[in-house]
Amino acid sequence: MNLDLHGKNALVCGASRGIGLAAAQELAGLGCNVLLLARDAEALAVARDSLPTGEGQAHRYLATDMGDTDGLEEKLQPELEKQPIQILVNNSGGPAAGPAHLAGNEAFEQAFRQHLVAAQAILRLALPGMRDSGYGRVINIISTSVKQPIKGLGVSNTIRGAVACWAKTLAAELGPEGITVNNVLPGFTATERLDYLFRNRAEKSGASFEQVRAAALAQIPMARFAEPAETACAIAFLASPAAAYINGINLPVDGGRTGCL
Ligand SMILES: NC(=O)c1ccc[n+]([C@@H]2O[C@H](COP(=O)([O-])OP(=O)(O)OC[C@H]3O[C@@H](n4cnc5c(N)ncnc54)[C@H](OP(=O)(O)O)[C@@H]3O)[C@@H](O)[C@H]2O)c1
């Protein structure tokens, strides 16, 4: 099985911590040169220095806000002109928790910009490089909510659905060029985001953090949360030459939690 990514360049968004950082580490371990993107430059520098770096490999970072489309394009364009990418991992911080009917218009607009418009803007900048090099992988980190909406994550459920439809559409459009577009759907994964969601649920329900955590664990057949590195392995596989014929899928990495096929 060919997992070799030497000579390939990847852009990993939301790469300063959590699933994005783990994905950057896994891709770098397979030989990729990684461009890490997030807002916090200091955290990005630390993340960049944590990546495996073999002979001839070099990693970079770009501090920018995916919610600011103009700023994102302005900063990213010269980076991709300097070094085109073949692998794009679209990932970002999840929208605030809460029911859909209580969310303001701005919450939906902001989430749409940060998740969907940013992904589209990056794709348009990245496509010429993918086409020129004859290799393209687009991997979107979204959520199992595209299969079963998650209670209390109204804005997130809605935006993930939009990204999933965008990806499926692109898979059909770009497949003839050998460019694949897939989604990875993390389940409960041990990151800052999971702590935030449990704290939020505890505050709203009156239960303790430990009770919320135990209730979440009880939903998972594997009886544990995912390590970010486990989700990252799925991302790296989809980025590899071995996954060339996998296109347009939603891949849950959730320990069997999602109750539908
Ligand atoms: N963890 C889970 O259990 C779980 C489950 C299902 C889905 N997901 C989804 O998977 C994705 C990654 O999750 P995670 O747990 O790894 O999240 P995380 O630990 O909160 O990390 C989010 C990453 O995105 C960056 N980011 C946030 N807002 C950004 C913005 N506006 N522009 C650029 N970068 C931004 C953060 O860095 P900066 O703050 O420095 O920008 C950080 O690097 C999220 O969309 C999350 O909702 C997670």
The ligand as an ORCA input file, in Angstrom:
! r2SCAN-3c Opt
* xyz 0 1
  N     -13.166     17.162     19.147
  C     -14.317     16.585     18.861
  O     -14.838     15.764     19.640
  C     -15.021     16.890     17.546
  C     -16.136     16.118     17.190
  C     -16.784     16.389     15.973
  C     -16.345     17.420     15.168
  N     -15.260     18.154     15.552
  C     -14.864     19.260     14.683
  O     -13.569     19.024     14.133
  C     -12.876     20.263     13.981
  C     -11.552     20.221     14.755
  O     -11.851     19.906     16.090
  P     -10.782     20.022     17.274
  O     -11.405     19.279     18.396
  O      -9.422     19.663     16.813
  O     -10.873     21.605     17.585
  P      -9.907     22.520     18.463
  O      -9.090     21.705     19.400
  O     -10.781     23.579     19.017
  O      -8.906     23.160     17.367
  C      -9.390     24.053     16.406
  C      -8.256     24.532     15.528
  O      -8.789     25.464     14.581
  C      -8.141     26.737     14.706
  N      -9.147     27.768     14.459
  C     -10.249     28.052     15.182
  N     -10.907     29.088     14.653
  C     -10.188     29.492     13.567
  C     -10.353     30.537     12.613
  N     -11.381     31.391     12.673
  N      -9.436     30.660     11.637
  C      -8.366     29.829     11.564
  N      -8.170     28.815     12.437
  C      -9.073     28.653     13.425
  C      -7.591     26.755     16.135
  O      -6.466     27.621     16.277
  P      -6.622     29.192     16.629
  O      -7.583     29.275     17.780
  O      -5.236     29.646     16.935
  O      -7.145     29.859     15.388
  C      -7.171     25.299     16.277
  O      -5.935     25.092     15.654
  C     -13.836     21.353     14.517
  O     -14.561     21.907     13.465
  C     -14.745     20.569     15.447
  O     -15.989     21.181     15.665
  C     -14.587     17.908     16.709
*
